[in-house]
Amino acid sequence: MRKILFSLLVVLGVSFIFLGASCITITTNQADGGVFKSIDKAQHWEQKIAVLSVTPGAQNLSSVDAVDLALDPQDSQVLYLATKDNGLFLSLDSAFSWQSVNRLPKGVINSIALDPKNRNVIYVGMGNRVYKSGDCCRSWQNIYLDATPVTEISSLAVDMGDVNKIYAGLSDGRLLRSANAGLSWSTINDFKARVKKIYLNPRNTGIVYVLTTTNGIWRSGDGGSSWQSLDSSLAAFPNGRDVLSLVFDQTKPDAILTISPYGILRSDDGGSTWTAYKLLSQPGKIKIYSFGLNPRNTNEIYYTTNNSLERSVDGGQNWQTKKLPSKRLPVLMLVNPEAGNEIYVAFSRTDLK
């Protein structure tokens, strides 16, 4: 009990930095959306939507549409939540409470990227701009503005081996890279389709994967200098190239798991060959919205459908079905890499692009 009270006091104290010295209230009115957390590997869930606010009755997170969710690589108690219409939120206490980041311009945040070596540095993609904070969200600098107003910054990634190297994926298919933490940028490829997500292999950040909306999945083994489409290796799996998200199995040099309309696929050789997990449904019969892998025990796999969470503790040989705590779409999932029993799921009324 003392630990909980101490954590709350610390959060309330830090919130003065963001929100100003005033009376603090925690809102509790709730719908069934926002972020839910499990501390027992998806057996039970608790809604985590309380927002620290200087305005009594301010909106909590129960009705927001989640767009991106990120854990601080240096402190897994720190989370960032990007929303469609309500901006950016920050939690310093494992989602026990949240606070609004108010000093960003209004707009839809499509992506969050965190510096893995400096917890004060955060990047967000909003509209056709990239913003950077070097002081933990107290102030923001516009470090990229695309010449075309309708173009969106759809994904961001920071190289954990060289944190000055930043990747930005655009809605028109271009992939940009900065070698100096956003001071200047260059185009390194054009995938001819919206970049959905950029992934860097944490064991070798020269290995980069890019997911696109209509042009499949691409791999670079040299930090983006050359690219290879993985279409041919996925040809045996109908719609397997339409990858929605990707997770690395960090127990091997270049092992990845993907979800697609086909189901869940695994490659242990960087996408050269694939095997399919046997799910409870036939391939292509259900839509998977999000999935996660316990980095400390890669036999523990999770994925969500529109109304359930499926869990395997034996590497996908058998699955257990758990009811989700919300009727909204479970679009994002995070497994805490420091505590594999902790799982976060964020919900939205609409599917992500």
DARAHU-V68234 format. One record per backbone hydrogen bond with DSSP energy under -1.0 kcal/mol. CO is the residue of the C=O (numbers start at 1). NH is the residue of the N-H. If there is no record, write none. Layout:
CO,NH + CO,NH
This chain:
1,5 + 2,6 + 3,7 + 4,8 + 5,9 + 6,10 + 7,11 + 8,12 + 9,13 + 10,14 + 11,15 + 14,17 + 15,19 + 16,20 + 25,53 + 34,347 + 35,48 + 36,345 + 37,46 + 38,343 + 46,37 + 49,61 + 50,98 + 51,27 + 53,25 + 55,58 + 62,33 + 65,84 + 68,82 + 70,80 + 75,78 + 77,94 + 78,72 + 79,91 + 80,70 + 81,89 + 82,67 + 82,68 + 83,109 + 87,83 + 88,101 + 89,81 + 90,99 + 91,79 + 93,96 + 98,52 + 99,90 + 108,127 + 111,125 + 113,123 + 118,121 + 120,136 + 121,115 + 122,133 + 123,113 + 124,131 + 125,110 + 125,111 + 126,129 + 127,153 + 128,146 + 129,126 + 130,143 + 130,144 + 131,124 + 132,141 + 133,122 + 141,132 + 144,130 + 148,151 + 152,154 + 152,171 + 155,169 + 157,167 + 162,165 + 164,181 + 165,159 + 166,178 + 167,157 + 168,176 + 169,154 + 169,155 + 170,173 + 170,195 + 173,191 + 174,170 + 175,188 + 175,189 + 176,168 + 177,186 + 178,166 + 180,183 + 186,177 + 189,175 + 194,213 + 197,211 + 199,209 + 204,207 + 206,223 + 207,201 + 208,220 + 209,199 + 210,218 + 211,196 + 211,197 + 216,212 + 217,230 + 218,210 + 219,228 + 220,208 + 228,219 + 230,234 + 234,237 + 237,240 + 239,242 + 241,243 + 245,259 + 247,257 + 249,252 + 254,270 + 255,249 + 256,267 + 257,247 + 258,265 + 259,244 + 262,284 + 263,260 + 264,277 + 265,258 + 266,275 + 267,256 + 275,266 + 282,285 + 290,304 + 292,302 + 294,297 + 297,300 + 299,315 + 300,294 + 301,312 + 302,292 + 303,310 + 304,289 + 307,324 + 308,305 + 309,322 + 310,303 + 311,320 + 312,301 + 320,311 + 322,309 + 329,331 + 329,348 + 332,346 + 334,344 + 339,342 + 341,41 + 342,336 + 343,38 + 344,334 + 345,36 + 346,332 + 347,66 + 348,329
